Amino acid sequence: MRHWNDIAGTLSKSKVPLPLLLEDENGMEHGNDWARGFIRGTRLRHDGWAELLADDDHGGCMIPRLMLSTTNTTKISPCVPSPLIRSNVKR
């Protein structure tokens, strides 16, 4: 409950909450595990999250989470997005 309250407080200040990443025994933070859990959590309120994903102005914030949740590595290879992707992602 404390973590939820921290996130709510951060959002109420118009700040971006950072993910909680735990280190393994080798000191690696597994962002994909966090992202998979985050995406699973969005299924609890599917309609609200679907609305965000469909939003042209704000839906782009979900792309890193979606990418990280579907990879099998802790790193995402740098890539140059296609013009179509760049035109659809707003910062």
PASEBA-1860 file (N, C-alpha, C; in nm, 3 decimals):
! residues 91
1> MRHWNDIA> 0.082/-0.119/0.000/0.000/0.000/0.000/0.087/0.126/0.000 ~ 0.201/0.120/0.066/0.290/0.236/0.071/0.340/0.272/-0.069 ~ 0.375/0.169/-0.149/0.422/0.194/-0.285/0.311/0.261/-0.367 ~ 0.188/0.213/-0.353/0.074/0.272/-0.425/0.059/0.419/-0.385 ~ 0.068/0.449/-0.256/0.056/0.587/-0.209/0.169/0.674/-0.262 ~ 0.291/0.619/-0.270/0.403/0.694/-0.327/0.375/0.730/-0.473 ~ 0.324/0.634/-0.548/0.293/0.659/-0.689/0.183/0.764/-0.702 ~ 0.077/0.751/-0.623/-0.033/0.848/-0.626/0.018/0.988/-0.593
9> GTLSKSKV> 0.105/0.999/-0.493/0.161/1.129/-0.455/0.247/1.188/-0.565 ~ 0.325/1.103/-0.631/0.409/1.150/-0.741/0.323/1.201/-0.857 ~ 0.220/1.125/-0.890/0.130/1.165/-1.000/0.056/1.294/-0.967 ~ 0.017/1.312/-0.841/-0.055/1.434/-0.803/0.032/1.558/-0.816 ~ 0.164/1.540/-0.817/0.258/1.651/-0.835/0.298/1.668/-0.981 ~ 0.227/1.595/-1.071/0.256/1.598/-1.215/0.397/1.553/-1.246 ~ 0.448/1.461/-1.167/0.579/1.402/-1.191/0.561/1.259/-1.242 ~ 0.667/1.204/-1.298/0.662/1.068/-1.352/0.715/0.970/-1.249
17> PLPLLLED> 0.634/0.870/-1.212/0.684/0.770/-1.117/0.784/0.678/-1.185 ~ 0.889/0.643/-1.115/0.990/0.553/-1.169/0.959/0.410/-1.127 ~ 0.996/0.314/-1.210/0.969/0.174/-1.175/1.054/0.128/-1.057 ~ 1.000/0.033/-0.986/1.073/-0.029/-0.876/1.144/-0.151/-0.933 ~ 1.276/-0.143/-0.945/1.356/-0.251/-1.003/1.446/-0.309/-0.895 ~ 1.437/-0.439/-0.876/1.520/-0.505/-0.775/1.640/-0.570/-0.843 ~ 1.753/-0.565/-0.777/1.875/-0.624/-0.830/1.881/-0.772/-0.796 ~ 1.936/-0.850/-0.890/1.959/-0.992/-0.862/2.095/-1.007/-0.794
25> ENGMEHGN> 2.137/-1.131/-0.774/2.264/-1.156/-0.704/2.385/-1.105/-0.781 ~ 2.369/-1.077/-0.912/2.480/-1.025/-0.994/2.473/-0.873/-1.011 ~ 2.379/-0.809/-0.941/2.366/-0.664/-0.951/2.290/-0.616/-1.072 ~ 2.223/-0.706/-1.144/2.145/-0.669/-1.263/2.003/-0.634/-1.222 ~ 1.952/-0.526/-1.280/1.812/-0.490/-1.260/1.735/-0.541/-1.381 ~ 1.636/-0.620/-1.356/1.562/-0.683/-1.466/1.437/-0.601/-1.500 ~ 1.456/-0.504/-1.586/1.347/-0.416/-1.627/1.235/-0.490/-1.699 ~ 1.272/-0.599/-1.768/1.165/-0.672/-1.839/1.070/-0.737/-1.741
33> DWARGFIR> 1.120/-0.786/-1.629/1.031/-0.844/-1.528/0.933/-0.739/-1.477 ~ 0.986/-0.620/-1.449/0.900/-0.511/-1.404/0.796/-0.478/-1.511 ~ 0.840/-0.464/-1.636/0.749/-0.426/-1.744/0.641/-0.532/-1.766 ~ 0.679/-0.660/-1.758/0.578/-0.766/-1.772/0.474/-0.755/-1.661 ~ 0.518/-0.729/-1.540/0.425/-0.711/-1.429/0.337/-0.589/-1.448 ~ 0.396/-0.482/-1.498/0.319/-0.360/-1.524/0.209/-0.387/-1.626 ~ 0.245/-0.452/-1.737/0.147/-0.481/-1.841/0.039/-0.575/-1.788 ~ 0.078/-0.673/-1.708/-0.023/-0.761/-1.646/-0.119/-0.680/-1.559
41> GTRLRHDG> -0.065/-0.584/-1.487/-0.148/-0.499/-1.403/-0.247/-0.415/-1.482 ~ -0.210/-0.375/-1.604/-0.303/-0.295/-1.685/-0.426/-0.376/-1.723 ~ -0.414/-0.507/-1.721/-0.529/-0.592/-1.757/-0.637/-0.588/-1.650 ~ -0.604/-0.539/-1.531/-0.704/-0.527/-1.425/-0.805/-0.417/-1.455 ~ -0.761/-0.318/-1.530/-0.849/-0.206/-1.570/-0.831/-0.182/-1.720 ~ -0.862/-0.285/-1.795/-0.837/-0.285/-1.939/-0.892/-0.162/-2.011 ~ -1.015/-0.123/-1.982/-1.077/-0.011/-2.056/-1.002/0.120/-2.038 ~ -0.959/0.148/-1.916/-0.886/0.272/-1.891/-0.751/0.275/-1.962
49> WAELLADD> -0.682/0.162/-1.959/-0.551/0.156/-2.025/-0.567/0.156/-2.176 ~ -0.673/0.093/-2.227/-0.697/0.093/-2.371/-0.720/0.236/-2.420 ~ -0.786/0.315/-2.338/-0.809/0.456/-2.373/-0.676/0.531/-2.384 ~ -0.584/0.506/-2.291/-0.452/0.570/-2.297/-0.376/0.525/-2.422 ~ -0.376/0.397/-2.449/-0.304/0.346/-2.566/-0.356/0.405/-2.697 ~ -0.486/0.433/-2.701/-0.546/0.489/-2.823/-0.529/0.640/-2.832 ~ -0.480/0.703/-2.727/-0.465/0.848/-2.723/-0.343/0.891/-2.804 ~ -0.365/0.971/-2.907/-0.255/1.016/-2.993/-0.154/1.104/-2.921
57> DHGGCMIP> -0.198/1.178/-2.821/-0.109/1.270/-2.752/-0.030/1.206/-2.638 ~ -0.087/1.104/-2.573/-0.024/1.050/-2.453/0.008/0.901/-2.460 ~ -0.044/0.830/-2.557/-0.026/0.685/-2.565/0.117/0.641/-2.589 ~ 0.199/0.728/-2.644/0.338/0.694/-2.674/0.419/0.660/-2.550 ~ 0.374/0.705/-2.433/0.448/0.676/-2.310/0.446/0.527/-2.277 ~ 0.357/0.452/-2.339/0.348/0.308/-2.312/0.443/0.226/-2.399 ~ 0.495/0.283/-2.505/0.579/0.207/-2.598/0.701/0.144/-2.529 ~ 0.778/0.217/-2.447/0.893/0.152/-2.382/0.851/0.035/-2.293
65> RLMLSTTN> 0.739/0.050/-2.222/0.691/-0.058/-2.135/0.651/-0.180/-2.217 ~ 0.582/-0.156/-2.328/0.540/-0.267/-2.413/0.660/-0.337/-2.475 ~ 0.758/-0.258/-2.520/0.877/-0.318/-2.580/0.953/-0.401/-2.478 ~ 0.973/-0.344/-2.359/1.049/-0.413/-2.257/0.977/-0.537/-2.205 ~ 0.844/-0.534/-2.207/0.769/-0.649/-2.156/0.772/-0.768/-2.251 ~ 0.809/-0.747/-2.375/0.808/-0.856/-2.473/0.947/-0.902/-2.513 ~ 1.051/-0.847/-2.449/1.187/-0.889/-2.483/1.235/-0.994/-2.384 ~ 1.332/-1.073/-2.427/1.390/-1.177/-2.341/1.528/-1.137/-2.290
73> TTKISPCV> 1.561/-1.011/-2.301/1.691/-0.963/-2.258/1.672/-0.841/-2.169 ~ 1.771/-0.807/-2.091/1.761/-0.691/-2.004/1.796/-0.563/-2.078 ~ 1.841/-0.573/-2.201/1.876/-0.454/-2.279/1.796/-0.452/-2.408 ~ 1.757/-0.333/-2.447/1.691/-0.315/-2.576/1.796/-0.262/-2.671 ~ 1.814/-0.328/-2.783/1.913/-0.284/-2.880/1.873/-0.149/-2.936 ~ 1.970/-0.058/-2.949/1.937/0.070/-3.009/1.896/0.049/-3.155 ~ 1.794/0.120/-3.194/1.749/0.108/-3.333/1.702/0.244/-3.380 ~ 1.696/0.258/-3.509/1.645/0.380/-3.569/1.502/0.351/-3.610
81> PSPLIRSN> 1.404/0.419/-3.548/1.266/0.393/-3.583/1.235/0.437/-3.725 ~ 1.145/0.365/-3.787/1.105/0.399/-3.923/1.030/0.533/-3.921 ~ 1.022/0.601/-4.036/0.947/0.727/-4.041/0.802/0.710/-3.996 ~ 0.740/0.595/-4.024/0.602/0.572/-3.982/0.593/0.568/-3.831 ~ 0.686/0.498/-3.767/0.683/0.492/-3.620/0.711/0.630/-3.561 ~ 0.812/0.700/-3.616/0.845/0.833/-3.565/0.728/0.927/-3.577 ~ 0.651/0.918/-3.685/0.537/1.010/-3.703/0.423/0.978/-3.609 ~ 0.419/0.855/-3.555/0.311/0.816/-3.466/0.345/0.826/-3.319
89> VKR> 0.472/0.851/-3.286/0.513/0.863/-3.147/0.536/1.010/-3.118 ~ 0.459/1.062/-3.025/0.475/1.202/-2.987/0.543/1.210/-2.853 ~ 0.631/1.305/-2.837/0.704/1.320/-2.710/0.641/1.428/-2.627
END
